Amino acid sequence: MKGIPFALLVLLASTARAQFPTVPRPRVPVRVAEHLPSVVPAQEAPITTSLDDILPDAPFLDDFAPAQVTPMTDLPHGLNGSFYLYPGTYWFEAKSYCLRAGTYGPSRGDAYFYAPLEGPKRAIVRSILQRSVQHAEIPQHDVQVLLWAIIARAKPQDMSPDRQRTAAALLTPAELLDLNGFGLGPLSDAMRAQALAHLPEPARRVLEAENHLREMVASTDTRFEDLERVAVLAGMAPPDPEGHQAPPGRWSYHPGGYFIRYQPHGYSSTRIELYVPDESPVVERDSHGRIVSVQDPRTRRIGPPRRASGPPQLYDASDGPAVPGNRGAQRLAVSGVKQPGRHLGAEEAIDNLKKGKDAFDFATDPHGFFLSKWAFAIPDFLFDKIQEFTIDMWGKAAGALDQDPPRSDYTTYAKIDTLTFVPLTPGRDLPPARAAAANRLMRASLDLSATLRAAQVSLDRVGGANQAGDTVWGWRQGAAFMYYKRAAGTAMLTAAHELEAMLTELRAEGVPDVVVTPEAVRAAQARLRTQGFSAEELQAAHALRLTDEEIEANRQTRIAADPVTAAGSVRQAAAALVAGLTELGALLAALPPVVPPWTEGGR
């Protein structure tokens, strides 16, 4: 036995994998075993998905050019790295994996199609893809090597120690035992020669590659690049006259009721696009229940509108590989893990908003933490503080739109809680135009805060439904989240407009800018550290319905800020906040409209 003793490997897997649910194991066909001589154990390949298994493609969508394509990262997450889906068109740049050794990598002219994952080890392969979402610390190369080992029928107990550790993190003890019983050792020279003599050329290349991989994964000295040279053939696959001819980027039907297409960038990165139509497509099935044709959902009303009470729509990338129309090219396993460095939807804009908000937090004088009367020349202290905490909520709430801490009350929908304030009245120190601008800014600020909170609560309830395994309510709360998230985008644009209008008014009146020094920030932090918020500040926070936990988190965030970074011009910080609100607001307002699940049309 090589590497880690197998009993220890199983124990490690038991510890590392206890939190993952069991994945069901589906049916499968065979392709190569019939060609093997009796000296080679007759087995189905671990994964058998081939061009014969693809679902109908959709040539009627070849001219489909949606005006808006939304990053899938803006959708709420379901279980195991899946996404809840709503009508619209989405894209995602995913980490993908070679799922057939001894074949050619994707080339520009290749069309790829959706097919269900098939084969006796499909449940194990799917589990690895799903678990890789939770194990972001495991490099993509290590996940790929484990998949190559499985499709080559290598036994986990024969792998090198580092590869055994990867297997222990991504496989359960039962799965390790299964693979050990299923696996093969390297073929002897005599068995290899006899086997290759009976195989056609494409299958010969596959068997040769798999045999080499079984030998190589056992060696600690084998580099990834060496494995890759064996598994991924250089150059382009020769033409396949019996393949499925289609232009690259052809859409396929997905049994979830939507359309999917793949655009690989090599074998390790694949752009996925989903088109979720407003109406359910009509499909035709044969006597065995297999889908044989799909109608264009854009041509006419062909099905009932999608309702939140019906089966939830989800996309789980692990449920089927991308299969090439050319049989000599690689099929690709696709994961729910995004490729780093790609456009991530609203995430970058959220960071920019938070930077603008953080800088604006420190409009201060030596005696107070944030006083709008110094930044906006507004003399009303409570009004000041409400505006201060409102702006402080924006970055935190916008950032929380990419998280889902679970809430157990997930069968209740969040509603926008209208927040009120006492409007300013003009006076000796407050000209009418400035008072009007401040009141409009406050109204827009409170509306944005209330909408962001409703979105955040909805996403928390998605997490609660996921934790309970209730995908129906997860999908419903996801619909509420998408509805409020889009509404928050519109509210951000309004708030940005009113903040810019306030700055314009101050400039017109000749009100001087405030420059915050690092010393003033440190003084404010010292006051917060020793005394906490004042009674008036707490009154303002409670007027916004902030909880004690949120208020304390707010205090700790301000105390931890870098005084040098926070110092500077208040007007410049406000301008940065305007830019952040505008950028993120435009992205969120452009999200596909989702029918609220609590309305007649959303039920």
KELO-691870 format. One line per 5 residues: their letters; for each residue x, y, z of C-alpha. Coordinates in Angstrom, 1 decimal. Example, Ala and Ser with C-alpha at 12.3 -4.5 7.8 and 13.67 -1.06 7.14 Angstrom:
2
as	12.3 -4.5 7.8; 13.7 -1.1 7.1
***
This chain:
603
mkgip	0.0 0.0 0.0; 1.4 3.4 -0.9; 1.0 6.7 0.9; -1.3 7.1 3.8; -2.6 3.8 5.3
fallv	-6.1 3.2 3.8; -7.8 2.9 7.2; -6.3 6.3 8.2; -7.5 7.7 4.9; -11.0 6.6 5.6
llast	-10.8 8.1 9.1; -9.6 11.4 7.7; -12.5 11.4 5.2; -15.0 10.7 7.9; -13.8 13.8 9.8
araqf	-13.5 16.0 6.8; -16.8 15.0 5.1; -19.2 14.6 8.0; -21.1 17.8 7.1; -22.0 16.8 3.6
ptvpr	-25.3 15.0 2.7; -25.5 11.7 0.9; -25.8 12.2 -2.9; -28.2 9.8 -4.8; -26.6 7.4 -7.4
prvpv	-28.3 7.4 -10.8; -28.4 4.9 -13.9; -25.9 4.5 -16.7; -24.9 3.0 -20.2; -21.5 1.3 -21.2
rvaeh	-19.3 2.0 -24.1; -15.8 0.4 -24.0; -15.9 -2.8 -21.9; -17.1 -4.9 -24.8; -13.9 -4.3 -26.7
lpsvv	-11.6 -5.4 -23.8; -10.1 -8.9 -23.8; -10.8 -11.3 -21.0; -7.5 -10.5 -19.3; -8.8 -7.0 -18.5
paqea	-11.6 -6.8 -15.9; -14.8 -5.9 -17.8; -16.1 -2.7 -16.3; -18.2 0.2 -17.3; -16.2 3.4 -17.5
pitts	-16.7 5.4 -14.3; -18.4 8.2 -16.3; -20.1 7.2 -19.6; -21.8 10.4 -20.7; -21.3 10.8 -24.4
lddil	-22.7 12.5 -27.5; -25.5 9.9 -27.5; -26.8 11.3 -24.2; -27.1 15.0 -25.1; -30.5 16.7 -24.9
pdapf	-32.1 18.4 -27.9; -30.2 21.6 -28.9; -32.1 24.7 -29.9; -31.1 26.1 -33.3; -34.1 28.5 -33.1
lddfa	-32.0 30.4 -30.5; -29.0 30.9 -32.8; -30.1 34.5 -33.4; -31.0 35.1 -29.8; -29.3 38.3 -28.6
paqvt	-30.6 39.4 -25.2; -30.2 43.0 -24.3; -29.2 42.3 -20.8; -27.1 39.3 -19.6; -26.9 39.3 -15.8
pmtdl	-23.9 37.7 -13.8; -25.2 34.5 -12.1; -23.3 35.7 -9.0; -26.1 38.2 -8.5; -28.6 35.3 -8.0
phgln	-29.3 33.8 -4.6; -27.5 30.5 -3.9; -29.3 27.2 -3.3; -27.6 24.1 -1.8; -24.3 22.7 -3.0
gsfyl	-23.3 25.8 -5.0; -26.5 25.8 -7.0; -28.4 29.0 -8.0; -32.1 29.8 -7.8; -33.3 30.9 -11.2
ypgty	-35.9 33.5 -12.4; -36.8 34.6 -15.9; -33.8 36.3 -17.6; -30.5 35.6 -19.2; -27.4 34.9 -17.0
wfeak	-23.8 34.1 -17.3; -21.1 32.6 -15.1; -17.4 31.9 -15.7; -16.9 28.6 -14.0; -13.9 26.4 -13.1
syclr	-14.3 23.3 -15.3; -12.5 20.0 -15.5; -11.4 17.5 -18.1; -13.6 14.5 -17.7; -12.1 12.2 -20.3
agtyg	-8.4 11.6 -20.5; -6.7 10.9 -23.8; -8.8 13.4 -25.7; -8.2 16.8 -27.3; -8.9 20.0 -25.4
psrgd	-11.7 22.4 -26.5; -11.0 24.5 -29.6; -12.7 27.6 -30.9; -14.9 25.8 -33.4; -16.2 23.2 -31.1
ayfya	-19.9 23.2 -30.1; -20.7 21.9 -26.6; -24.1 20.5 -25.5; -25.8 19.7 -22.2; -26.1 16.0 -21.2
plegp	-27.0 14.4 -17.9; -24.0 13.0 -15.9; -24.0 9.2 -16.4; -21.9 6.3 -15.3; -21.5 4.1 -12.2
kraiv	-19.4 6.8 -10.4; -21.5 9.8 -11.4; -22.7 10.4 -7.9; -19.1 10.5 -6.6; -18.0 12.8 -9.4
rsilq	-21.0 15.1 -8.8; -20.3 15.1 -5.0; -16.7 16.2 -5.7; -17.8 19.1 -7.9; -20.4 20.2 -5.3
rsvqh	-18.0 19.9 -2.4; -15.3 21.9 -4.2; -17.6 24.9 -3.8; -17.3 24.6 0.0; -13.6 23.8 -0.2
aeipq	-12.3 26.9 -1.9; -8.9 26.3 -0.3; -8.3 23.2 -2.5; -6.5 24.3 -5.7; -8.3 23.6 -9.0
hdvqv	-5.3 21.5 -10.1; -5.7 19.1 -7.1; -9.5 18.7 -7.8; -8.6 17.9 -11.5; -6.0 15.3 -10.5
llwai	-8.6 13.6 -8.3; -11.1 13.5 -11.1; -8.5 12.1 -13.5; -7.7 9.4 -10.9; -11.3 8.4 -10.7
iarak	-12.0 8.3 -14.4; -8.7 6.3 -14.8; -10.0 3.9 -12.1; -7.1 4.5 -9.8; -7.6 3.2 -6.2
pqdms	-7.4 5.9 -3.5; -5.1 3.7 -1.4; -2.6 3.6 -4.3; -2.4 7.4 -4.7; 0.4 9.5 -3.4
pdrqr	-0.1 11.0 0.1; -0.9 14.5 -1.1; -3.5 13.2 -3.4; -4.9 11.0 -0.7; -5.4 14.1 1.4
taaal	-7.4 15.8 -1.3; -9.5 12.6 -1.6; -10.1 12.6 2.1; -11.3 16.2 2.0; -13.7 15.7 -1.0
ltpae	-14.9 12.1 -0.5; -16.8 10.3 2.3; -15.4 7.1 3.8; -18.1 5.1 2.0; -17.1 6.7 -1.3
lldln	-13.4 5.9 -0.7; -14.3 2.3 0.0; -16.4 2.2 -3.2; -13.6 3.5 -5.3; -11.1 1.2 -3.8
gfglg	-13.2 -1.8 -4.7; -13.9 -0.4 -8.2; -10.4 0.6 -9.1; -7.7 -1.1 -11.1; -4.0 -1.3 -10.8
plsda	-1.7 -0.5 -13.8; -1.9 -3.1 -16.5; 1.1 -5.4 -17.1; 2.8 -5.0 -20.5; 1.2 -8.2 -21.7
mraqa	-2.3 -7.2 -20.7; -1.8 -3.7 -22.1; -0.6 -5.0 -25.5; -3.5 -7.4 -25.7; -6.0 -4.8 -24.7
lahlp	-4.7 -2.2 -27.2; -4.7 -4.7 -30.0; -8.5 -5.1 -29.7; -9.5 -1.4 -29.5; -10.2 1.1 -32.2
eparr	-7.9 4.1 -32.2; -9.9 6.6 -30.1; -10.6 4.1 -27.4; -7.0 2.9 -27.6; -5.8 6.5 -26.7
vleae	-8.2 6.7 -23.8; -7.2 3.3 -22.4; -3.5 4.2 -22.8; -4.0 7.5 -21.0; -5.9 6.0 -18.2
nhlre	-3.3 3.3 -17.6; -0.5 6.0 -17.5; -2.6 8.1 -15.1; -3.0 5.2 -12.7; 0.8 4.8 -12.6
mvast	1.4 8.6 -12.3; -1.0 9.5 -9.5; 0.8 7.0 -7.3; 4.1 8.9 -7.5; 4.8 11.9 -5.3
dtrfe	7.3 13.1 -8.0; 4.7 13.4 -10.7; 4.0 17.1 -11.5; 0.6 18.3 -12.6; 2.0 19.3 -16.0
dlerv	3.1 15.7 -16.6; -0.4 14.4 -15.8; -1.9 17.1 -18.0; 0.3 16.1 -21.0; -1.1 12.6 -20.8
avlag	-4.7 13.5 -20.2; -5.0 16.4 -22.6; -3.9 15.8 -26.2; -2.2 18.8 -27.9; -3.7 20.3 -31.0
mappd	-7.2 20.1 -32.4; -9.4 17.0 -32.6; -9.6 15.6 -36.1; -13.0 16.1 -37.8; -15.8 13.8 -36.7
peghq	-18.1 13.2 -39.6; -20.5 11.3 -37.3; -20.5 14.0 -34.6; -23.2 16.6 -33.9; -22.6 19.5 -36.3
appgr	-23.5 22.9 -34.9; -22.0 26.4 -34.5; -20.1 27.1 -31.3; -22.3 28.6 -28.7; -25.4 26.6 -29.7
wsyhp	-28.0 26.5 -26.9; -29.2 23.2 -25.4; -32.4 22.4 -23.6; -32.0 21.7 -19.9; -34.6 19.5 -18.2
ggyfi	-35.0 22.2 -15.5; -37.1 24.1 -18.0; -34.5 26.6 -19.4; -31.7 26.7 -22.0; -28.0 26.5 -21.5
ryqph	-24.9 26.9 -23.6; -21.1 26.6 -23.0; -18.2 28.5 -24.3; -15.0 26.8 -23.0; -11.7 28.7 -22.7
gysst	-9.5 25.7 -22.6; -10.6 22.8 -20.5; -10.2 24.6 -17.1; -12.5 27.6 -17.6; -15.9 27.6 -19.2
riely	-18.4 30.4 -19.6; -21.9 29.2 -18.9; -25.0 31.1 -20.1; -28.6 30.3 -19.1; -31.7 31.6 -20.7
vpdes	-34.7 31.2 -18.4; -37.8 32.1 -20.5; -40.9 33.8 -19.0; -43.1 30.9 -20.1; -42.4 27.2 -19.7
pvver	-41.2 25.6 -23.0; -43.2 22.8 -24.5; -41.3 19.6 -24.8; -42.1 16.4 -26.7; -41.1 13.0 -25.2
dshgr	-41.0 9.6 -26.7; -42.6 6.4 -25.3; -39.7 6.0 -22.8; -40.2 9.6 -21.4; -37.0 10.9 -23.1
ivsvq	-37.1 14.5 -24.4; -36.9 14.5 -28.2; -37.8 18.1 -29.1; -38.4 21.5 -27.6; -40.4 24.4 -29.0
dprtr	-39.2 28.0 -29.1; -40.6 29.7 -26.0; -40.5 33.1 -27.7; -43.0 32.4 -30.5; -46.3 32.2 -28.5
rigpp	-47.8 31.7 -25.1; -47.1 28.0 -24.7; -47.3 27.4 -21.0; -48.4 28.8 -17.7; -46.4 31.7 -16.1
rrasg	-43.8 30.6 -13.6; -45.3 30.8 -10.1; -43.6 30.7 -6.7; -45.8 27.8 -5.6; -44.6 25.6 -8.4
ppqly	-41.4 23.5 -8.5; -38.4 25.7 -7.8; -36.0 26.3 -10.7; -32.4 25.8 -9.8; -29.1 25.5 -11.8
dasdg	-26.6 23.0 -10.3; -23.5 22.9 -12.6; -22.6 19.5 -11.3; -25.7 17.8 -12.7; -24.3 17.4 -16.3
pavpg	-21.1 17.9 -18.2; -20.6 19.9 -21.3; -20.3 17.3 -24.2; -18.5 18.2 -27.4; -20.1 17.6 -30.8
nrgaq	-16.8 16.1 -31.8; -16.3 12.8 -30.1; -12.5 13.3 -30.1; -12.7 16.4 -27.9; -13.0 16.5 -24.1
rlavs	-16.2 16.4 -22.2; -16.0 19.0 -19.4; -17.3 18.7 -15.8; -18.5 22.2 -14.7; -18.5 23.4 -11.1
gvkqp	-20.3 26.1 -9.2; -16.9 27.7 -8.4; -16.3 31.0 -10.3; -13.0 31.6 -11.9; -11.0 34.4 -10.1
grhlg	-10.2 37.5 -11.9; -13.4 37.5 -14.0; -16.2 40.2 -13.8; -18.2 39.4 -10.7; -21.4 41.4 -11.2
aeeai	-22.2 43.8 -8.4; -19.4 42.6 -6.1; -16.8 45.1 -7.3; -19.4 47.9 -7.2; -20.3 46.9 -3.6
dnlkk	-16.6 47.3 -2.6; -16.5 50.8 -4.2; -19.6 51.8 -2.4; -18.2 50.6 0.9; -15.0 52.6 0.3
gkdaf	-16.9 55.8 -0.3; -19.1 55.2 2.7; -16.1 54.4 5.0; -14.4 57.6 4.0; -17.6 59.6 4.6
dfatd	-18.0 58.2 8.1; -15.4 60.5 9.5; -16.8 63.9 8.9; -16.0 65.0 12.4; -14.9 67.8 14.7
phgff	-12.8 67.2 17.8; -15.8 66.8 20.0; -18.0 64.5 17.9; -17.8 61.5 15.7; -19.8 62.5 12.6
lskwa	-21.7 65.7 12.6; -23.6 66.6 9.4; -23.7 70.2 10.6; -20.0 70.3 9.8; -20.3 68.5 6.5
faipd	-23.7 69.7 5.4; -24.1 72.8 7.6; -27.3 71.4 9.1; -27.8 72.5 12.7; -30.3 69.8 13.9
flfdk	-28.3 67.3 15.9; -30.9 64.4 15.8; -31.4 64.9 12.1; -27.6 64.8 11.8; -27.4 61.5 13.6
iqeft	-30.2 59.8 11.7; -28.5 60.8 8.4; -25.2 59.6 9.8; -26.4 56.1 10.7; -28.4 55.8 7.5
idmwg	-25.3 56.4 5.4; -23.3 54.0 7.5; -25.9 51.3 6.9; -25.6 51.5 3.1; -22.2 49.9 2.7
kaaga	-22.9 47.2 5.3; -26.3 46.3 3.9; -25.1 46.3 0.3; -22.2 44.0 1.2; -24.6 41.7 3.0
ldqdp	-26.5 41.2 -0.3; -23.8 38.6 -1.1; -24.3 36.6 2.1; -27.0 34.5 3.5; -26.8 33.9 7.3
prsdy	-29.8 31.6 8.0; -33.1 32.8 9.6; -35.6 30.2 10.8; -38.6 32.4 9.9; -38.2 31.7 6.2
ttyak	-42.0 31.2 5.6; -42.6 34.9 6.2; -41.9 37.6 3.6; -40.0 40.7 4.5; -41.8 44.0 3.9
idtlt	-40.4 47.5 3.5; -40.7 49.2 6.9; -41.3 52.9 6.1; -39.0 55.0 8.3; -40.1 58.5 9.3
fvplt	-38.3 61.7 10.3; -39.1 65.2 11.4; -38.4 67.4 8.4; -36.2 70.4 8.8; -37.7 73.9 8.7
pgrdl	-35.7 76.9 7.5; -34.3 79.3 10.0; -31.6 81.8 10.6; -28.8 79.2 10.2; -30.6 77.1 7.6
ppara	-31.7 78.7 4.3; -34.8 77.3 2.6; -32.9 75.7 -0.3; -30.5 73.9 2.0; -33.3 72.7 4.2
aaanr	-35.3 71.4 1.2; -32.2 69.6 -0.2; -31.5 68.0 3.2; -35.1 66.8 3.5; -35.0 65.2 0.1
lmras	-31.7 63.5 0.9; -33.1 62.2 4.2; -36.2 60.8 2.5; -34.1 59.1 -0.2; -31.7 57.8 2.4
ldlsa	-34.3 56.3 4.6; -36.1 54.7 1.6; -32.8 53.1 0.4; -32.0 51.8 3.9; -35.5 50.3 4.3
tlraa	-35.3 48.6 0.9; -31.8 47.2 1.6; -32.9 45.8 4.9; -35.9 44.0 3.2; -33.4 42.6 0.7
qvsld	-31.0 41.5 3.4; -33.7 39.8 5.5; -35.0 38.0 2.4; -31.6 36.7 1.7; -31.2 35.6 5.3
rvgga	-34.4 33.6 4.9; -33.1 32.0 1.7; -30.3 30.7 4.0; -32.8 29.5 6.5; -34.8 27.6 3.9
nqagd	-31.5 26.1 2.5; -30.5 25.0 6.0; -33.9 23.3 6.3; -33.6 21.7 2.9; -36.8 23.5 1.7
tvwgw	-36.0 24.5 -1.8; -39.5 25.7 -2.5; -39.3 28.4 0.2; -35.7 29.0 -0.7; -36.8 29.8 -4.3
rqgaa	-39.7 32.0 -3.0; -37.5 34.0 -0.6; -34.9 34.3 -3.5; -37.7 35.9 -5.6; -38.4 38.3 -2.8
fmyyk	-34.6 39.0 -2.5; -34.3 39.7 -6.3; -37.4 42.0 -6.2; -36.0 44.1 -3.3; -32.5 44.0 -4.7
raagt	-33.7 45.6 -8.0; -35.7 48.1 -6.0; -32.7 49.0 -4.0; -30.8 49.8 -7.2; -33.5 52.4 -8.1
amlta	-33.4 53.7 -4.6; -29.6 54.0 -4.7; -29.8 56.1 -7.9; -32.3 58.4 -6.2; -30.1 58.7 -3.1
ahele	-27.0 59.4 -5.2; -28.9 62.2 -7.1; -30.1 63.8 -3.9; -26.6 63.6 -2.3; -25.1 65.3 -5.4
amlte	-27.9 67.9 -5.2; -27.0 68.6 -1.6; -23.3 69.1 -2.5; -24.3 71.4 -5.3; -26.4 73.5 -3.0
lraeg	-23.6 73.8 -0.5; -21.2 74.9 -3.2; -23.8 77.5 -4.5; -24.1 78.9 -1.0; -20.4 79.1 -0.5
vpdvv	-20.4 76.8 2.5; -16.7 75.8 3.1; -15.6 72.2 2.9; -14.5 70.3 6.0; -11.1 68.6 6.1
vtpea	-10.9 65.8 8.6; -7.4 65.3 10.2; -6.1 61.9 11.5; -5.9 63.5 15.0; -9.7 64.2 14.9
vraaq	-10.4 60.7 13.8; -8.3 59.3 16.6; -10.1 61.6 19.1; -13.4 60.4 17.9; -12.3 56.8 18.1
arlrt	-11.0 57.3 21.6; -14.4 58.7 22.7; -16.2 55.8 21.1; -13.8 53.3 22.7; -14.2 54.7 26.2
qgfsa	-17.7 56.2 26.3; -19.6 54.6 23.4; -22.3 56.4 21.5; -24.0 59.3 23.2; -27.7 59.1 24.2
eelqa	-28.6 61.3 21.2; -26.7 59.0 18.9; -28.4 55.9 20.3; -31.8 57.7 19.9; -30.9 58.2 16.2
ahalr	-29.8 54.6 15.8; -33.0 53.3 17.4; -35.1 55.6 15.2; -33.7 53.5 12.3; -34.6 50.3 14.1
ltdee	-31.1 49.2 14.4; -30.6 46.4 16.9; -28.2 46.6 19.8; -26.0 44.0 18.0; -26.0 46.2 14.9
ieanr	-25.2 49.3 16.9; -22.3 47.6 18.6; -21.0 46.3 15.3; -21.1 49.8 14.0; -19.1 51.1 16.9
qtria	-16.4 48.4 16.5; -16.1 49.1 12.8; -15.5 52.8 13.4; -13.0 52.1 16.2; -11.1 49.7 13.9
adpvt	-10.8 52.2 11.0; -7.4 53.5 9.9; -7.2 57.2 10.9; -4.9 58.1 8.1; -7.0 56.5 5.4
aagsv	-10.2 58.0 6.9; -8.8 61.5 7.0; -9.4 64.0 4.2; -12.0 66.2 2.5; -15.6 65.5 3.4
rqaaa	-16.8 66.8 0.0; -14.4 64.4 -1.8; -15.6 61.6 0.4; -19.2 62.5 -0.4; -18.4 62.5 -4.1
alvag	-16.9 59.1 -3.8; -20.1 57.9 -2.1; -22.1 59.4 -4.9; -20.0 57.5 -7.4; -20.3 54.2 -5.5
ltelg	-24.1 54.6 -5.2; -24.4 55.4 -8.9; -22.3 52.5 -10.0; -24.0 49.8 -7.8; -27.4 51.3 -8.3
allaa	-27.2 51.1 -12.1; -26.2 47.4 -11.9; -28.9 46.4 -9.4; -31.6 48.5 -11.2; -30.8 46.5 -14.4
lppvv	-31.5 43.1 -12.8; -34.2 41.1 -14.5; -37.6 42.1 -13.0; -39.0 39.4 -10.7; -42.7 39.1 -9.8
ppwte	-43.0 39.5 -6.0; -43.9 36.0 -4.6; -46.6 37.3 -2.3; -48.7 38.8 -5.2; -51.3 37.0 -7.3
ggr	-48.9 36.6 -10.2; -46.1 35.3 -8.0; -48.0 32.7 -6.0
***
